[in-house]
Amino acid sequence: MRYHVRYALLIVALLTFIAGYCVFWFAMARTVKADLGAWIAARNAAGYRVSTAGYKVTGFPSTLVLTIDRLQIAKPAAGWTWSVPKLLVFAEPWNLRHVIVDFGKTQRFTLGVGALHQSFDVTAKDAKASALIGDNLKIAALDSILTGAEISMAGGAVLDIGEAQAHGRRNDGQSPGRPAGSVEIALFAKNVTLPAGSGGLLGRGVKNFALEATVPPPLPTGFQDLAAWRQDGGTLKINHFDLDWGELKISGSGTVALDQDMRPEAAFVTEVGGFDQAIDALVAAGELQPINGVRAKIVLGLLAKPGKNGERELRVPLTAENGRLYAGPVALASLPSLAALTSPSGAPAAVSVAPSPKTPSP
């Protein structure tokens, strides 16, 4: 008799647990839908334009799966739009603060304002992200990966990316170099093929790119925020970058800001390796006479010093000022102003006439 009573109590306990879990799961599903609706309303009230063709939560009795059809997020005043045919968001019922996002195979970005806008169609074998949701449904940390990607642009230009990663973390003032509200970002890409006709003498192949940076508050959300960001003393701190482009290997660190005419203003210290191989490639391509290639190797070899990995490296200061990019005292290129992108109509904004570029001291 006691055996039957214990058996009955066990069944009752199990049924109670199942019933409780069902109530809990569907309550979490309703919470997810309510939070998404509240987030959309808040974004639209803040000047964004968020729209969907509908959304639903499935996955009972395990992982919550939020499916959003034809999601589009835009900020017209800032000049960007992002859209995806279907977005899948996965979360465990007991931890809605950590979500996994599947972007699907295709996405579209539109950047710029007025006549300066450009659309980018992205197709990828895999595009996913992991996000930690903080207070007020803001993203506290984000890690994303893109593999086997092809980015199509106007005019038929195509950029191929073997793999790319983006990571971001909001800082809470844990150190003077990481003030509250700033964001740490890290970008990685490998096996990149630039569009046909680009790349210049270095070629179209970028083997590896890595960048770690700190963006101070207030964070710009689009081109039109850049003027205010500059006036507030906005400076992008590049903690470190590495670039393997063609035969050259470049690494360094520095800062980037905008001058009063909305042109890049930067100061970097870089180490350049692989210049012997780069010179050989220029000679083989007929861009440099063999004798000049030998002379260049001799001169650069005298200036180079052993690097961390034992290879010879050149220490080159890169600066941007008065609309020019310099390597040491040598002007390499002119730099455009972003004033047109910060104008609501997309027409060039009024800019002061800058003095003639001066060669900075090395």
C-alpha positions as a Markdown table, in Angstrom:
| # | Residue | x | y | z |
|---|---|---|---|---|
| 1 | Met | 0.0 | 0.0 | 0.0 |
| 2 | Arg | 2.8 | 2.4 | 0.9 |
| 3 | Tyr | 4.4 | 1.6 | -2.4 |
| 4 | His | 1.3 | 2.7 | -4.3 |
| 5 | Val | 1.1 | 5.9 | -2.3 |
| 6 | Arg | 4.7 | 6.8 | -3.0 |
| 7 | Tyr | 4.2 | 6.0 | -6.6 |
| 8 | Ala | 1.2 | 8.2 | -6.8 |
| 9 | Leu | 3.0 | 11.0 | -5.0 |
| 10 | Leu | 5.8 | 10.8 | -7.5 |
| 11 | Ile | 3.4 | 11.0 | -10.4 |
| 12 | Val | 1.7 | 14.0 | -8.8 |
| 13 | Ala | 5.0 | 15.7 | -8.3 |
| 14 | Leu | 6.1 | 15.0 | -11.8 |
| 15 | Leu | 2.8 | 16.3 | -13.3 |
| 16 | Thr | 3.1 | 19.4 | -11.1 |
| 17 | Phe | 6.6 | 20.0 | -12.3 |
| 18 | Ile | 5.6 | 19.5 | -16.0 |
| 19 | Ala | 2.6 | 21.8 | -15.6 |
| 20 | Gly | 4.8 | 24.4 | -13.8 |
| 21 | Tyr | 7.4 | 24.2 | -16.5 |
| 22 | Cys | 4.8 | 24.7 | -19.2 |
| 23 | Val | 3.4 | 27.8 | -17.5 |
| 24 | Phe | 7.0 | 29.1 | -17.1 |
| 25 | Trp | 8.0 | 28.4 | -20.7 |
| 26 | Phe | 5.0 | 30.2 | -22.2 |
| 27 | Ala | 5.4 | 33.0 | -19.7 |
| 28 | Met | 8.9 | 33.5 | -21.0 |
| 29 | Ala | 7.7 | 33.3 | -24.6 |
| 30 | Arg | 5.2 | 36.1 | -23.9 |
| 31 | Thr | 8.0 | 38.1 | -22.2 |
| 32 | Val | 10.2 | 37.8 | -25.3 |
| 33 | Lys | 7.4 | 39.0 | -27.6 |
| 34 | Ala | 6.5 | 41.9 | -25.2 |
| 35 | Asp | 10.2 | 42.9 | -24.8 |
| 36 | Leu | 10.6 | 42.9 | -28.6 |
| 37 | Gly | 7.5 | 45.0 | -29.0 |
| 38 | Ala | 8.7 | 47.5 | -26.4 |
| 39 | Trp | 12.1 | 47.7 | -28.0 |
| 40 | Ile | 10.6 | 48.4 | -31.4 |
| 41 | Ala | 8.5 | 51.2 | -29.9 |
| 42 | Ala | 11.4 | 52.7 | -28.0 |
| 43 | Arg | 13.6 | 52.7 | -31.1 |
| 44 | Asn | 11.0 | 54.3 | -33.3 |
| 45 | Ala | 10.4 | 57.0 | -30.6 |
| 46 | Ala | 14.2 | 57.6 | -30.6 |
| 47 | Gly | 14.4 | 58.4 | -34.3 |
| 48 | Tyr | 14.9 | 55.0 | -35.7 |
| 49 | Arg | 12.6 | 53.2 | -38.1 |
| 50 | Val | 12.1 | 49.6 | -37.2 |
| 51 | Ser | 9.6 | 47.4 | -39.1 |
| 52 | Thr | 8.8 | 43.7 | -39.5 |
| 53 | Ala | 6.4 | 41.5 | -41.3 |
| 54 | Gly | 5.6 | 39.8 | -38.1 |
| 55 | Tyr | 7.3 | 37.7 | -35.4 |
| 56 | Lys | 6.6 | 34.6 | -33.3 |
| 57 | Val | 8.1 | 32.4 | -30.6 |
| 58 | Thr | 8.4 | 28.7 | -31.1 |
| 59 | Gly | 10.6 | 25.9 | -29.7 |
| 60 | Phe | 8.5 | 24.4 | -26.9 |
| 61 | Pro | 9.5 | 22.7 | -24.7 |
| 62 | Ser | 13.2 | 23.6 | -25.0 |
| 63 | Thr | 15.0 | 26.6 | -26.4 |
| 64 | Leu | 12.9 | 29.7 | -27.2 |
| 65 | Val | 13.2 | 30.5 | -30.9 |
| 66 | Leu | 12.1 | 34.0 | -31.9 |
| 67 | Thr | 11.5 | 34.3 | -35.7 |
| 68 | Ile | 11.3 | 37.8 | -37.1 |
| 69 | Asp | 10.3 | 38.1 | -40.8 |
| 70 | Arg | 11.5 | 40.9 | -43.0 |
| 71 | Leu | 13.2 | 42.9 | -40.3 |
| 72 | Gln | 14.4 | 46.4 | -41.3 |
| 73 | Ile | 16.2 | 48.9 | -39.0 |
| 74 | Ala | 17.1 | 52.3 | -40.2 |
| 75 | Lys | 18.1 | 55.7 | -38.9 |
| 76 | Pro | 17.2 | 58.1 | -41.7 |
| 77 | Ala | 18.9 | 61.1 | -40.0 |
| 78 | Ala | 22.1 | 59.1 | -39.7 |
| 79 | Gly | 22.0 | 57.7 | -43.2 |
| 80 | Trp | 21.9 | 54.0 | -42.8 |
| 81 | Thr | 19.5 | 51.1 | -43.2 |
| 82 | Trp | 19.9 | 47.4 | -42.5 |
| 83 | Ser | 17.5 | 44.7 | -43.5 |
| 84 | Val | 17.3 | 40.9 | -43.4 |
| 85 | Pro | 14.6 | 38.5 | -44.8 |
| 86 | Lys | 14.5 | 36.4 | -41.7 |
| 87 | Leu | 16.2 | 36.7 | -38.3 |
| 88 | Leu | 16.3 | 33.8 | -35.8 |
| 89 | Val | 17.0 | 34.5 | -32.1 |
| 90 | Phe | 17.7 | 31.7 | -29.7 |
| 91 | Ala | 17.5 | 31.9 | -25.9 |
| 92 | Glu | 17.1 | 29.5 | -23.0 |
| 93 | Pro | 13.9 | 30.1 | -21.0 |
| 94 | Trp | 15.9 | 30.5 | -17.8 |
| 95 | Asn | 18.4 | 33.0 | -19.3 |
| 96 | Leu | 16.9 | 35.6 | -21.6 |
| 97 | Arg | 20.0 | 37.9 | -21.1 |
| 98 | His | 22.1 | 35.7 | -23.4 |
| 99 | Val | 20.9 | 35.2 | -27.0 |
| 100 | Ile | 22.3 | 33.6 | -30.2 |
| 101 | Val | 21.3 | 35.3 | -33.4 |
| 102 | Asp | 21.3 | 33.6 | -36.9 |
| 103 | Phe | 21.2 | 36.3 | -39.6 |
| 104 | Gly | 20.5 | 33.8 | -42.4 |
| 105 | Lys | 22.3 | 33.8 | -45.8 |
| 106 | Thr | 21.5 | 37.3 | -47.0 |
| 107 | Gln | 21.5 | 40.8 | -45.6 |
| 108 | Arg | 21.5 | 44.3 | -47.1 |
| 109 | Phe | 23.2 | 47.5 | -45.8 |
| 110 | Thr | 22.6 | 51.0 | -47.2 |
| 111 | Leu | 25.0 | 53.7 | -46.1 |
| 112 | Gly | 25.2 | 57.4 | -46.8 |
| 113 | Val | 22.7 | 60.2 | -47.4 |
| 114 | Gly | 21.3 | 61.9 | -50.5 |
| 115 | Ala | 23.1 | 61.1 | -53.7 |
| 116 | Leu | 26.0 | 59.6 | -51.7 |
| 117 | His | 24.3 | 56.5 | -50.6 |
| 118 | Gln | 25.7 | 53.0 | -51.4 |
| 119 | Ser | 24.0 | 49.6 | -51.0 |
| 120 | Phe | 25.8 | 46.5 | -50.0 |
| 121 | Asp | 24.3 | 43.0 | -50.6 |
| 122 | Val | 25.8 | 40.4 | -48.3 |
| 123 | Thr | 25.6 | 36.7 | -48.9 |
| 124 | Ala | 27.3 | 34.3 | -46.5 |
| 125 | Lys | 27.6 | 30.6 | -45.7 |
| 126 | Asp | 27.2 | 31.4 | -42.1 |
| 127 | Ala | 26.4 | 34.6 | -40.2 |
| 128 | Lys | 25.8 | 34.4 | -36.4 |
| 129 | Ala | 26.3 | 36.4 | -33.3 |
| 130 | Ser | 26.2 | 35.9 | -29.5 |
| 131 | Ala | 24.9 | 38.8 | -27.4 |
| 132 | Leu | 24.6 | 39.7 | -23.8 |
| 133 | Ile | 21.6 | 41.9 | -23.1 |
| 134 | Gly | 22.0 | 44.6 | -20.4 |
| 135 | Asp | 19.7 | 47.0 | -18.7 |
| 136 | Asn | 17.0 | 48.7 | -20.8 |
| 137 | Leu | 17.5 | 46.0 | -23.4 |
| 138 | Lys | 20.8 | 47.5 | -24.6 |
| 139 | Ile | 23.5 | 45.2 | -25.9 |
| 140 | Ala | 26.3 | 44.9 | -23.3 |
| 141 | Ala | 28.6 | 42.6 | -25.3 |
| 142 | Leu | 28.5 | 41.3 | -28.9 |
| 143 | Asp | 30.5 | 38.6 | -30.7 |
| 144 | Ser | 29.8 | 37.9 | -34.3 |
| 145 | Ile | 31.2 | 35.8 | -37.1 |
| 146 | Leu | 30.8 | 35.8 | -40.9 |
| 147 | Thr | 32.2 | 33.0 | -43.1 |
| 148 | Gly | 32.3 | 32.5 | -46.8 |
| 149 | Ala | 30.9 | 36.0 | -47.5 |
| 150 | Glu | 30.5 | 37.9 | -50.7 |
| 151 | Ile | 29.6 | 41.6 | -50.6 |
| 152 | Ser | 28.2 | 43.0 | -53.8 |
| 153 | Met | 28.3 | 46.7 | -54.5 |
| 154 | Ala | 27.1 | 49.1 | -57.2 |
| 155 | Gly | 28.7 | 48.7 | -60.6 |
| 156 | Gly | 29.2 | 45.0 | -60.1 |
| 157 | Ala | 32.1 | 45.3 | -57.6 |
| 158 | Val | 32.4 | 42.2 | -55.4 |
| 159 | Leu | 34.4 | 41.9 | -52.1 |
| 160 | Asp | 35.1 | 38.3 | -51.0 |
| 161 | Ile | 35.8 | 37.5 | -47.3 |
| 162 | Gly | 36.9 | 34.1 | -46.1 |
| 163 | Glu | 36.1 | 34.9 | -42.5 |
| 164 | Ala | 35.4 | 38.0 | -40.5 |
| 165 | Gln | 34.7 | 38.5 | -36.8 |
| 166 | Ala | 33.5 | 41.6 | -34.8 |
| 167 | His | 33.5 | 41.9 | -31.1 |
| 168 | Gly | 32.3 | 44.7 | -28.9 |
| 169 | Arg | 32.1 | 45.4 | -25.1 |
| 170 | Arg | 30.6 | 48.4 | -23.3 |
| 171 | Asn | 32.9 | 49.7 | -20.6 |
| 172 | Asp | 31.8 | 50.7 | -17.2 |
| 173 | Gly | 34.8 | 52.9 | -16.2 |
| 174 | Gln | 37.0 | 50.1 | -15.0 |
| 175 | Ser | 40.1 | 52.2 | -15.8 |
| 176 | Pro | 41.0 | 55.7 | -17.0 |
| 177 | Gly | 41.6 | 54.4 | -20.5 |
| 178 | Arg | 38.2 | 52.7 | -20.5 |
| 179 | Pro | 35.7 | 55.4 | -19.4 |
| 180 | Ala | 32.1 | 54.6 | -18.6 |
| 181 | Gly | 30.0 | 54.5 | -21.8 |
| 182 | Ser | 33.0 | 53.8 | -24.1 |
| 183 | Val | 33.1 | 50.7 | -26.3 |
| 184 | Glu | 36.0 | 48.3 | -26.9 |
| 185 | Ile | 35.9 | 46.9 | -30.4 |
| 186 | Ala | 38.0 | 44.2 | -32.1 |
| 187 | Leu | 37.7 | 43.4 | -35.8 |
| 188 | Phe | 39.4 | 40.4 | -37.6 |
| 189 | Ala | 39.3 | 39.3 | -41.2 |
| 190 | Lys | 41.3 | 36.8 | -43.2 |
| 191 | Asn | 41.5 | 35.7 | -46.8 |
| 192 | Val | 40.0 | 38.8 | -48.3 |
| 193 | Thr | 39.8 | 39.5 | -52.0 |
| 194 | Leu | 39.3 | 43.1 | -53.0 |
| 195 | Pro | 37.1 | 44.0 | -56.0 |
| 196 | Ala | 38.5 | 43.7 | -59.4 |
| 197 | Gly | 40.5 | 46.8 | -60.4 |
| 198 | Ser | 41.3 | 47.8 | -56.8 |
| 199 | Gly | 44.3 | 47.0 | -54.6 |
| 200 | Gly | 46.8 | 48.9 | -56.7 |
| 201 | Leu | 50.4 | 47.7 | -56.6 |
| 202 | Leu | 49.8 | 45.6 | -53.5 |
| 203 | Gly | 47.3 | 43.4 | -55.3 |
| 204 | Arg | 43.8 | 42.3 | -54.4 |
| 205 | Gly | 44.6 | 39.8 | -51.7 |
| 206 | Val | 44.6 | 40.7 | -48.0 |
| 207 | Lys | 45.7 | 37.7 | -46.0 |
| 208 | Asn | 44.9 | 39.0 | -42.6 |
| 209 | Phe | 43.6 | 42.1 | -40.9 |
| 210 | Ala | 43.1 | 42.7 | -37.2 |
| 211 | Leu | 42.2 | 45.9 | -35.2 |
| 212 | Glu | 41.5 | 46.6 | -31.6 |
| 213 | Ala | 40.2 | 50.1 | -30.7 |
| 214 | Thr | 38.4 | 52.1 | -28.0 |
| 215 | Val | 35.6 | 54.4 | -29.0 |
| 216 | Pro | 34.8 | 57.1 | -26.4 |
| 217 | Pro | 31.3 | 58.4 | -25.6 |
| 218 | Pro | 29.1 | 59.7 | -26.9 |
| 219 | Leu | 29.0 | 56.9 | -29.5 |
| 220 | Pro | 28.0 | 58.1 | -33.0 |
| 221 | Thr | 25.2 | 56.1 | -34.5 |
| 222 | Gly | 25.6 | 57.5 | -38.0 |
| 223 | Phe | 27.4 | 60.0 | -40.3 |
| 224 | Gln | 25.4 | 63.0 | -39.0 |
| 225 | Asp | 26.5 | 62.3 | -35.4 |
| 226 | Leu | 30.1 | 62.7 | -36.4 |
| 227 | Ala | 30.1 | 66.5 | -36.2 |
| 228 | Ala | 28.8 | 66.5 | -32.6 |
| 229 | Trp | 31.2 | 63.6 | -31.8 |
| 230 | Arg | 34.1 | 65.7 | -33.1 |
| 231 | Gln | 33.0 | 68.8 | -31.1 |
| 232 | Asp | 32.8 | 66.7 | -28.0 |
| 233 | Gly | 36.5 | 65.8 | -28.5 |
| 234 | Gly | 35.8 | 62.4 | -30.0 |
| 235 | Thr | 39.0 | 60.5 | -30.7 |
| 236 | Leu | 39.2 | 56.9 | -31.8 |
| 237 | Lys | 42.0 | 55.1 | -30.1 |
| 238 | Ile | 43.5 | 52.3 | -32.2 |
| 239 | Asn | 45.2 | 50.2 | -29.6 |
| 240 | His | 46.7 | 47.9 | -32.2 |
| 241 | Phe | 46.3 | 46.8 | -35.8 |
| 242 | Asp | 47.9 | 44.2 | -38.1 |
| 243 | Leu | 47.6 | 44.1 | -41.9 |
| 244 | Asp | 49.1 | 41.5 | -44.2 |
| 245 | Trp | 48.4 | 43.0 | -47.7 |
| 246 | Gly | 50.2 | 41.5 | -50.6 |
| 247 | Glu | 53.8 | 41.1 | -49.5 |
| 248 | Leu | 53.7 | 43.8 | -46.9 |
| 249 | Lys | 53.1 | 43.3 | -43.2 |
| 250 | Ile | 52.1 | 46.4 | -41.4 |
| 251 | Ser | 51.3 | 46.8 | -37.7 |
| 252 | Gly | 51.0 | 49.7 | -35.3 |
| 253 | Ser | 48.9 | 51.9 | -33.1 |
| 254 | Gly | 47.6 | 55.4 | -33.0 |
| 255 | Thr | 44.6 | 57.8 | -32.8 |
| 256 | Val | 42.1 | 59.1 | -35.3 |
| 257 | Ala | 39.9 | 62.2 | -35.0 |
| 258 | Leu | 38.3 | 64.7 | -37.4 |
| 259 | Asp | 39.5 | 68.3 | -38.0 |
| 260 | Gln | 37.3 | 71.4 | -38.3 |
| 261 | Asp | 36.7 | 70.6 | -41.9 |
| 262 | Met | 35.6 | 67.0 | -41.1 |
| 263 | Arg | 38.8 | 65.5 | -42.6 |
| 264 | Pro | 40.6 | 62.6 | -40.9 |
| 265 | Glu | 43.3 | 63.7 | -38.5 |
| 266 | Ala | 45.6 | 60.9 | -37.3 |
| 267 | Ala | 48.9 | 60.0 | -35.8 |
| 268 | Phe | 50.2 | 56.4 | -36.0 |
| 269 | Val | 53.5 | 54.7 | -35.3 |
| 270 | Thr | 53.8 | 51.7 | -37.6 |
| 271 | Glu | 56.3 | 48.8 | -38.3 |
| 272 | Val | 56.5 | 47.7 | -41.9 |
| 273 | Gly | 57.9 | 44.3 | -42.8 |
| 274 | Gly | 58.2 | 42.3 | -46.0 |
| 275 | Phe | 59.5 | 45.2 | -48.1 |
| 276 | Asp | 62.1 | 43.1 | -49.8 |
| 277 | Gln | 59.4 | 40.8 | -51.1 |
| 278 | Ala | 57.2 | 43.8 | -52.0 |
| 279 | Ile | 60.1 | 45.3 | -54.1 |
| 280 | Asp | 60.6 | 41.9 | -55.8 |
| 281 | Ala | 56.9 | 41.8 | -56.7 |
| 282 | Leu | 57.0 | 45.3 | -58.1 |
| 283 | Val | 60.1 | 44.4 | -60.2 |
| 284 | Ala | 58.4 | 41.2 | -61.5 |
| 285 | Ala | 55.3 | 43.2 | -62.4 |
| 286 | Gly | 57.4 | 45.7 | -64.4 |
| 287 | Glu | 56.4 | 48.6 | -62.1 |
| 288 | Leu | 60.1 | 49.1 | -61.0 |
| 289 | Gln | 63.3 | 48.7 | -62.9 |
| 290 | Pro | 65.6 | 45.9 | -61.5 |
| 291 | Ile | 68.4 | 48.4 | -60.7 |
| 292 | Asn | 66.0 | 50.7 | -58.9 |
| 293 | Gly | 64.7 | 47.6 | -57.0 |
| 294 | Val | 68.3 | 46.8 | -55.8 |
| 295 | Arg | 68.8 | 50.4 | -54.8 |
| 296 | Ala | 65.6 | 50.5 | -52.8 |
| 297 | Lys | 66.5 | 47.3 | -51.0 |
| 298 | Ile | 69.9 | 48.8 | -50.0 |
| 299 | Val | 68.4 | 52.0 | -48.7 |
| 300 | Leu | 65.5 | 50.4 | -46.9 |
| 301 | Gly | 67.8 | 47.8 | -45.5 |
| 302 | Leu | 70.0 | 50.4 | -43.9 |
| 303 | Leu | 67.0 | 52.1 | -42.3 |
| 304 | Ala | 65.4 | 48.8 | -41.1 |
| 305 | Lys | 65.9 | 47.2 | -37.7 |
| 306 | Pro | 65.2 | 43.7 | -36.5 |
| 307 | Gly | 61.6 | 43.2 | -35.5 |
| 308 | Lys | 60.0 | 40.9 | -32.9 |
| 309 | Asn | 60.1 | 37.9 | -35.1 |
| 310 | Gly | 63.6 | 38.5 | -36.3 |
| 311 | Glu | 62.7 | 39.9 | -39.7 |
| 312 | Arg | 63.8 | 43.4 | -40.7 |
| 313 | Glu | 61.2 | 46.1 | -40.1 |
| 314 | Leu | 60.9 | 49.8 | -40.9 |
| 315 | Arg | 59.5 | 52.1 | -38.2 |
| 316 | Val | 57.4 | 54.6 | -40.1 |
| 317 | Pro | 55.3 | 57.4 | -38.5 |
| 318 | Leu | 52.0 | 57.9 | -40.4 |
| 319 | Thr | 50.1 | 61.2 | -39.9 |
| 320 | Ala | 47.0 | 62.8 | -41.4 |
| 321 | Glu | 46.6 | 66.5 | -41.2 |
| 322 | Asn | 45.2 | 69.3 | -43.4 |
| 323 | Gly | 43.6 | 66.8 | -45.7 |
| 324 | Arg | 46.9 | 64.9 | -46.5 |
| 325 | Leu | 48.2 | 61.5 | -45.5 |
| 326 | Tyr | 52.0 | 61.5 | -44.7 |
| 327 | Ala | 54.6 | 58.8 | -44.2 |
| 328 | Gly | 57.2 | 60.7 | -42.3 |
| 329 | Pro | 57.7 | 63.9 | -44.2 |
| 330 | Val | 56.4 | 62.4 | -47.5 |
| 331 | Ala | 52.9 | 63.3 | -48.6 |
| 332 | Leu | 51.2 | 60.1 | -49.9 |
| 333 | Ala | 47.6 | 61.0 | -50.7 |
| 334 | Ser | 44.8 | 63.6 | -50.3 |
| 335 | Leu | 42.1 | 62.7 | -47.8 |
| 336 | Pro | 38.4 | 63.6 | -48.5 |
| 337 | Ser | 36.2 | 65.6 | -46.1 |
| 338 | Leu | 33.2 | 63.8 | -44.5 |
| 339 | Ala | 31.2 | 67.1 | -44.5 |
| 340 | Ala | 28.9 | 65.9 | -47.3 |
| 341 | Leu | 28.0 | 62.8 | -45.4 |
| 342 | Thr | 27.1 | 64.8 | -42.3 |
| 343 | Ser | 24.8 | 67.2 | -44.2 |
| 344 | Pro | 21.1 | 66.1 | -44.1 |
| 345 | Ser | 20.5 | 66.5 | -47.8 |
| 346 | Gly | 23.7 | 64.8 | -48.8 |
| 347 | Ala | 25.0 | 67.9 | -50.4 |
| 348 | Pro | 28.4 | 69.2 | -49.4 |
| 349 | Ala | 28.2 | 71.2 | -46.2 |
| 350 | Ala | 29.9 | 74.5 | -45.9 |
| 351 | Val | 33.5 | 74.0 | -45.1 |
| 352 | Ser | 36.2 | 76.6 | -44.4 |
| 353 | Val | 39.1 | 76.9 | -46.8 |
| 354 | Ala | 42.1 | 75.1 | -45.2 |
| 355 | Pro | 45.6 | 76.5 | -45.6 |
| 356 | Ser | 47.9 | 74.7 | -48.0 |
| 357 | Pro | 49.1 | 71.4 | -46.6 |
| 358 | Lys | 52.4 | 71.6 | -44.8 |
| 359 | Thr | 54.9 | 68.9 | -44.5 |
| 360 | Pro | 54.9 | 67.8 | -40.8 |
| 361 | Ser | 58.2 | 67.2 | -39.1 |
| 362 | Pro | 59.1 | 63.5 | -38.8 |
